[in-house]
Amino acid sequence: MSIEIKQNQPDELYVNQKRLYRDLDGRWIAQEELTPAEAQAFRTHIGKLTAKINVKSQREYWRQQSHHIEP
């Protein structure tokens, strides 16, 4: 069975039409129980998003640092 993940907003996504949202503490909450396969697909998806954000943050940090270098 294939697993479909859709994310239309940064703090809300759907795994096989099951809604998950991020609470004020940054935790993801599922409104319906996910199957083990759905939970694994969700963790993989979030892991990839986190890695992309970390890379962008690091690039932005070093870009900003390069503007502060004094001769």
C-alpha positions as MATLAB code, in Angstrom:
seq = 'MSIEIKQNQPDELYVNQKRLYRDLDGRWIAQEELTPAEAQAFRTHIGKLTAKINVKSQREYWRQQSHHIEP';
ca = [
       0.000    0.000    0.000;
       1.390    3.409   -0.937;
       1.469    6.245    1.556;
       0.599    9.760    0.470;
       1.823   12.773    2.416;
       0.488   16.239    1.647;
       1.633   19.378    3.398;
      -0.185   22.581    2.539;
       0.875   24.554    5.611;
       4.090   24.495    7.662;
       2.282   23.249   10.788;
      -0.233   20.867    9.237;
       0.023   17.829    7.019;
      -1.948   14.784    5.996;
      -0.727   11.186    5.890;
      -3.200    9.150    3.856;
      -5.825   11.796    4.638;
      -5.149   11.589    8.391;
      -4.519   15.097    9.729;
      -1.454   15.905   11.804;
      -0.704   19.330   13.221;
       2.136   20.867   15.197;
       1.161   22.161   18.627;
       2.577   25.256   20.340;
       5.430   23.177   21.788;
       6.477   21.990   18.322;
       5.152   18.444   18.759;
       3.279   16.771   15.929;
      -0.186   15.519   16.938;
      -2.169   12.985   14.893;
      -5.934   13.240   15.087;
      -6.229    9.583   14.094;
      -3.849    6.768   14.902;
      -1.274    6.122   12.187;
      -0.322    2.640   11.081;
       3.320    1.685   11.687;
       4.049    2.233    7.979;
       2.370    5.648    8.022;
       4.276    6.644   11.153;
       7.574    5.624    9.553;
       6.759    7.567    6.365;
       5.866   10.600    8.499;
       9.162   10.407   10.435;
      11.103   10.118    7.173;
       9.251   13.101    5.692;
       9.853   15.275    8.765;
      13.492   14.204    8.878;
      14.026   15.328    5.296;
      12.292   18.651    5.953;
      14.416   19.225    9.049;
      17.589   18.476    7.102;
      16.595   20.972    4.392;
      15.841   23.638    6.981;
      19.159   23.011    8.732;
      21.076   23.324    5.450;
      19.280   26.565    4.579;
      19.901   27.922    8.084;
      23.586   27.063    7.901;
      23.930   28.656    4.473;
      22.180   31.815    5.687;
      24.363   31.925    8.795;
      27.590   31.683    6.789;
      26.315   34.161    4.218;
      25.652   36.659    7.002;
      29.031   35.939    8.586;
      30.828   36.653    5.326;
      29.433   40.195    5.414;
      30.898   40.802    8.865;
      34.516   39.919    8.075;
      36.836   42.833    8.779;
      40.133   43.315    6.924;
];
